[in-house]
Amino acid sequence: MLTLEGKNALVCAGSSGIGRGIVNILSEYGANVTTFSRNIEKLNIVKKEVKEKTGKDINIIRGDLSKNKDIVEVVESAHEAFGGIDILVMNYGDPKVDKFINISDDEWKYSIDMMLLSTINLIRMGIQDMIKKNNGRIVLVTSMTTKNPLRNFSISNTLRSGIVALGKTLSIELAENNITVNSISQGFFYTDRLKNIIKRNSDELKITIEEATKNIENEIPMKRFGNPEEIGNLVAFLCSNLASYITGDNIQIDGGVVKSI
């Protein structure tokens, strides 16, 4: 049976979208969850939502993934609330979507700090608890752009692929400590980010929102968008004892969009 009872999870960017879905599902399976984002008001909504669904109190703290000082405070908060970290789920804010030539050095630097360096720093801190316990789970939530680069997604295509490569490296180095490291390459999930992409496509192609939505749905063999809780269920499985022999993998969850292996 899948259970995360007694496990302490740290989930990044849990105030909305994919992160919110992961927080909800991990809590339903019994994990003690700490999560953070820049928007404390949205975090309070998620905290209330989880309490009503599961009766559990999640630990929330305001924090910016691009700032190492905030990351240190988040890890300290997770220790104060639950005593340590058994599960680390790296989830990120949205990098800029635009043509490569339009992306400034500052925008690249912010995204590198927010995605790549935050992953390095949080893993460096989080694995200390896992090594002591000789057990742990790390899940890196990336994108199908790691296998199928998309136009105008230069930042995502580049940094998420680097994160997957880091995960594969760590899966080798941390295997002796019974720590698994896997990544998820998600497809089109109905979040605010996807809504913004649909609006952008609608404006650029001068078509209706409904037509722009249908254009993307038609690219998906299952002919629908995913919902964040479906990613949450995959994360929960990877963090459970049922997945104890799965490590170094990059798992697609995209309704069949990416055809390569």
Buried (B, 14 or more C-beta within 10 A) or exposed (E): EEEBEEBBBBBBBBBBBBBBBBBBBBBBBBBBBBBBBBEBEBBEBBBEBBEEEBEBEBBBBBBBBBBBEBBBBBBEBBBEBBEBBBBBBBBBBBBBBBEEEEBEEEBBEBBBBBBBBBBEBBBEBBBEBBBEEEBBBBBBBBBBBBBBBEEBBBBBBBBBBBBBEBBBEBBEEBEEBBBBBBBBBBBBBBBEBBEEBBEBBBEEEEBEEEEBBEBBBEEBEEEEBBEBBBBBBBBBBBBBEEBEEEBBBBBBBBBEBBEEE
